[in-house]
């Protein structure tokens, strides 16, 4: 898996949204400023997050974005996959013939590592990450 800025920024931005949840929409401009992420990049990411029903948009004055589910019900895999990131370390991307028509020698290894990463990210919700951050602030 090569987690690009797309996946990292999506997780960071939605964590910002979740950790600053007051029940009122938050604009992407505010998230952009707080997290130092380009506004145009956030617009692209949030369009994908909205299509995946992880966030919802509110139009008009006072508009912005809200989570479309509770922070405890959204896991990191959902966010990463919503922005088209792939959690797969295999070079062949699931095709069992990656080395001149044969399965490469490390194929099974990367399958297992990919599954461990997926399991870890599936087990981490936004709320868990926020709680971990808050408990470590004084450290």
N, C-alpha and C positions, 0 to 999 in steps of 0.2 A: 504494500500500500504506500503510495506516495501522497500523503495528505498535503495538498497545496494550500495556498493562501485562501482559496475559495472555501474550503472546509473549515480551516481555522478561523477565518473571519466570520463565517456564518455562525459557528458556535459562540464566538466572542460576542457578536452582536445580539444574538438571541438571549445569551446570558445577561447582557446589559438590560435588555427589555424585561426579562424575568426578575432580575434583582432590583429593579426600580419600579416594580409594578405597584401603582397606586389606584388602579382601576380606571385611570384616564389614559388615553392614547399617548404614545411617545413618538415624536417625529424622528425620521431618519437623520435629520440634521443634528439633532441633539446626540443621538448615538454616534454619529460620525465624529462630532467634536470630542465626546468623552473617550472614544476608543481609537481615535486617530485613524479612521478608515474612510477612504474616499466615499463621498455621498453617492456618486454615480455607481460605484461598485456595490454599495449597500442596496441601491434601488434594484439592481439586477438580482442580488441574492434574495431580497425580500419578495420579489415577484415569484421566485421558485419556492420559497418558504410558504407563501400564501397558497400557491397551487397545491402544495403538500398538506395544506390545512393545519400548519403549525402556528401560523400567525393570521390575524385578520386585520384588514385595514378599515379605518374610519375616515370618511371624506369630510371636507368642509373645515370651517374654523374650529380649531381645537382638535383637529383630526390627527391621525398618525397610525401607529400599530399597537396591537395588543396580542398577547398570547391567545391562541385559539383552543388551548387546553391548559390544565393546571401544570405548573412547573414539575410536579412530581409524576406527571403522566407522559412527559416528553423525554425520550432518551437520546443520547448523543448520536447513535446510529441513524435515527430518523432524520436528524438535522443534516448530517454529512451526506446521506444518500439523497436528501431533498435537493441539494445543490449539485447533484450529479457527480459526487466523489465516489470512488470505488474502494471498498475495503477488501482488497485482494492483492497479495504480494506476488502472486504467480505472474511470471512474464507472459505466459500463454493466455492469461485472462479467462481461464476455465476450459480452454480447449486442451484435451489431453495429449495433443501432439505438438510439442513446443521445441523440439530439437531434431530438425531434419526428418520429420515424420514420426518421431518417437517421443515418448514422455521423457523429459529431462530427469537427470539423476536427483535433483533437489525438489522435484514437483511436490511430492508428499510432504516434505518439510514445510514448504511455503503454504500449502493447504492448511496444515495444522497451525502455523503461526497466524495466518489470516483468521482462522476460526477463533483463536485465543483473543485476538484484537477485537473481533466482532462481539464476542461474549463479554469482554470488558466494557466496550462502549454501550452495548445493550443494557448492561447492568448499572450504568451511570445515568441518572436523570439530571435535568437542569437543577432541580431542588437540591440534590445531593452535592452537586458542584458548588452551588451557592452556600450551602451549609458548611462544607469543607473550607471554603474561602473565609467565611465569617468566623469560624472557630480558629483559624490560623492567623488572623489579622494581628493578634498581639504577639505572635512568635517572631 
